[in-house]
Amino acid sequence: MPISNSTKITLLLLSMTTMMSNVAIVTSLPHLKEYFPDIVQIKFLSRLMLTLPSLAIAILAPFLGHLLHRFKRIRALVSALLFFALAGSAGLYLSDIHSLLLSRFALGIAIAALMILTTSLVGDYFQAEERYHYMGLQSAFTSVGGLLFLLAGGTLSDIDWRYSFGIYLSGILFLPLVFLYIKEPVHYHLLGEEQSVHPRLSMIYLLAFILMLIFYILPTQMPFLMMNHFGADGKLTGMIIAMAFIFNALGALSFSYFKNAYDFRSI
């Protein structure tokens, strides 16, 4: 079916939410030790605020994938966005560190659902070269989103560490776009039609795992280094970390051009 530009933009905006699972609050983490001075392991626990959503994604995404395919795309998207906004903004009002950590794990569940649904819609809407082009654009868009969320979160955390959690309320703003521009696919990929996973994919999984290990060194360590040792404010720290997302976006935008000239292994 023909895909309107409004639908493509809506999908790109939805894909941005997957980046928000971590970067929106990254500059708030060093402030937690001031708010929880009696918690001995606060430095470790504050870093868990960043990584728990991804842990939830890693554990639950395979099961959520099977579950979500049983529901209508639009209904599942609306539920995931509402859960995303509720769990993500919990830092605005929760005052217990363990409740905050639980809310971050819950956020990871919402993020996993959004990742699965947006990827499934890409598979439903796009084919062949158009899909390659869109996936590169999507990756660039999520990087730009990460850049904006970092800068906004850094600015808000300078006012109050809680304010950066308010960024997650943007999930509610996407709801009208879902109702207006996301169309239910004509067909679904039924569970009985699933294909077996090729053995060579295990190497890709390993590479992705190593990539994530390296990626999380930056947001979990850099804020503490910049703010505690160099006296940088949240805005400057966010700008420095955002440099990674700028180059991520440049690489993603270049992907479709490289794909025309090289195969996947060469890239």
C-alpha positions in Angstrom: 0.0 0.0 0.0 1.2 3.6 -0.7 2.8 5.2 2.4 2.2 8.9 2.9 5.0 11.3 4.1 2.9 11.9 7.3 3.0 8.2 8.1 6.7 8.0 7.5 7.3 11.0 9.8 5.1 9.5 12.5 7.1 6.2 12.3 10.3 8.2 12.6 9.0 10.0 15.6 8.0 6.8 17.2 11.4 5.3 16.6 12.9 8.3 18.5 11.3 7.0 21.7 13.6 4.0 21.7 16.6 6.2 22.2 14.9 8.1 25.1 15.1 5.0 27.3 18.6 6.0 28.4 19.9 9.4 27.2 17.1 11.7 28.5 18.2 11.4 32.2 21.9 10.8 31.7 22.9 14.2 33.2 20.6 13.7 36.2 22.5 10.7 37.5 25.4 12.6 39.2 22.7 14.6 41.2 21.2 11.5 42.8 24.0 11.2 45.3 23.0 14.7 46.7 19.3 13.6 46.9 20.1 10.2 48.4 23.1 10.9 50.7 22.3 8.0 53.0 22.3 5.4 50.3 25.8 3.7 50.4 25.7 2.3 46.9 24.1 5.3 45.3 26.8 5.6 42.6 26.1 2.0 41.5 22.4 2.4 41.8 22.4 5.6 39.8 24.1 3.8 36.9 21.5 1.1 37.1 18.9 3.8 36.3 20.5 4.0 32.9 21.0 0.3 32.2 17.9 -1.3 33.7 15.6 -0.4 30.8 18.0 -2.2 28.4 18.1 -5.2 30.7 14.3 -5.3 30.6 14.5 -5.2 26.8 17.1 -7.9 26.6 15.1 -10.3 28.9 11.6 -9.6 27.7 11.7 -8.6 24.0 11.8 -12.1 22.6 8.6 -13.0 24.6 6.9 -9.6 23.9 7.5 -10.2 20.1 5.3 -13.3 20.2 2.7 -11.6 22.4 2.4 -8.4 20.4 1.8 -10.1 17.1 -1.6 -11.3 18.5 -2.9 -7.7 18.8 -3.8 -4.9 16.4 -0.8 -2.6 15.7 -2.6 0.6 16.6 -4.0 -0.7 19.8 -0.7 -2.0 20.9 1.1 1.2 20.0 -1.3 3.3 22.0 -0.9 1.1 25.1 2.9 1.1 24.7 3.0 4.9 24.4 0.8 5.4 27.5 2.9 2.9 29.5 6.1 4.7 28.2 4.9 8.1 29.4 3.7 6.8 32.8 6.8 4.7 33.7 9.3 7.2 32.1 8.0 10.2 34.0 7.9 8.4 37.4 11.0 10.3 38.4 8.9 13.4 38.7 7.2 12.2 41.8 8.8 9.0 43.2 11.1 9.6 46.2 12.4 6.1 46.9 15.4 4.9 45.0 14.1 1.3 44.7 10.8 2.6 43.3 12.7 4.6 40.8 14.7 1.6 39.7 11.5 -0.4 39.4 10.0 2.3 37.2 13.1 2.2 35.0 12.6 -1.5 34.5 9.0 -0.9 33.6 10.1 1.7 31.1 12.3 -0.9 29.5 9.2 -3.0 28.9 7.4 -0.1 27.1 10.6 0.6 25.1 10.8 -3.1 24.0 7.2 -3.0 22.9 7.7 0.2 20.9 10.9 -1.2 19.3 9.1 -4.4 18.2 6.0 -2.5 16.9 7.9 0.1 14.9 10.2 -2.5 13.4 7.2 -4.7 12.5 5.5 -1.7 10.8 8.6 -1.0 8.8 8.4 -4.6 7.6 4.7 -4.3 6.8 5.0 -1.0 4.9 8.3 -1.1 3.1 10.0 -3.5 0.7 13.5 -4.1 -0.7 15.5 -0.9 -1.5 12.9 1.3 0.0 13.3 -0.5 3.3 17.1 -0.1 3.2 16.7 3.6 2.6 14.1 4.0 5.4 16.1 2.0 7.9 19.1 4.2 7.4 16.9 7.3 7.8 15.3 5.8 10.9 18.7 5.2 12.5 19.7 8.8 11.7 16.4 10.1 13.1 16.9 8.2 16.4 20.4 9.6 16.7 19.1 13.2 16.1 16.4 12.4 18.7 19.1 11.3 21.1 20.9 14.5 20.5 17.9 16.6 21.3 16.9 14.6 24.4 20.5 14.9 25.7 20.5 18.7 25.3 17.0 19.0 26.8 17.8 16.7 29.6 21.0 18.4 30.4 19.4 21.8 30.5 16.5 20.6 32.7 18.7 18.7 35.1 20.6 22.0 35.8 17.3 23.3 37.2 16.2 20.2 39.1 17.3 16.6 38.6 13.7 15.5 38.4 12.7 17.7 35.5 14.5 15.6 32.9 12.1 12.8 33.6 9.4 15.0 32.2 10.7 14.5 28.7 9.1 11.0 28.7 5.7 12.7 28.8 6.2 13.4 25.1 4.9 9.9 24.5 1.4 11.3 25.0 2.0 13.9 22.3 2.6 11.1 19.8 -0.8 9.5 20.4 -2.8 11.8 18.0 -0.3 11.1 15.2 -0.8 7.3 15.7 -4.6 7.7 15.3 -4.3 10.0 12.3 -1.5 8.5 10.3 -0.7 4.9 11.3 -2.9 2.5 9.2 -3.5 -1.1 10.2 -1.5 -3.4 7.9 -3.5 -5.5 5.5 -2.0 -8.7 6.7 0.0 -10.0 9.6 2.9 -12.3 10.0 1.3 -15.2 11.7 3.1 -17.3 14.3 2.7 -20.4 12.2 4.6 -18.8 9.3 7.8 -18.0 11.2 11.0 -19.1 9.7 14.0 -20.6 11.5 16.9 -18.3 12.4 20.0 -18.8 10.2 23.0 -20.0 12.2 25.2 -17.2 10.9 23.0 -14.7 12.8 24.7 -15.7 16.0 27.8 -13.8 14.9 25.7 -10.7 14.3 24.1 -11.1 17.7 27.6 -11.2 19.2 28.7 -8.1 17.4 25.6 -6.3 18.5 26.3 -7.3 22.1 29.8 -6.0 22.0 28.6 -2.8 20.4 26.1 -2.2 23.3 28.8 -3.0 25.9 31.0 -0.2 24.4 28.1 2.1 23.8 27.0 2.1 27.5 30.5 3.1 28.7 29.9 6.6 27.4 26.6 7.5 29.1 27.3 5.6 32.4 30.7 7.0 33.0 31.0 10.4 31.2 28.5 12.4 33.3 30.2 11.5 36.5 33.6 12.4 35.1 32.5 15.7 33.5 30.4 16.9 36.4 32.3 15.6 39.5 35.9 16.0 38.3 35.7 18.9 35.8 32.8 20.8 37.2 30.8 20.9 34.0 27.1 21.6 34.1 24.4 19.3 32.7 24.0 21.2 29.5 27.7 21.0 28.6 27.9 17.4 29.6 24.9 16.6 27.4 26.5 18.4 24.5 29.7 16.4 24.8 27.9 13.0 24.9 25.7 14.2 22.1 28.7 14.2 19.7 28.4 10.4 19.5 24.9 10.8 18.3 25.9 13.3 15.6 28.3 10.9 14.1 25.9 8.1 14.5 23.4 10.1 12.4 26.0 10.8 9.7 26.8 7.1 9.5 23.2 6.1 9.3 22.5 8.6 6.5 25.4 7.2 4.5 24.2 3.6 4.9 21.9 3.5 1.8 24.7 4.8 -0.4 27.2 2.2 0.9 24.6 -0.5 0.4 24.4 0.3 -3.3 28.1 -0.2 -3.7 29.0 -2.9 -1.2 27.4 -6.0 0.4 26.6 -6.3 4.1 29.9 -8.1 4.9 32.0 -5.4 3.3 30.2 -2.7 5.1 
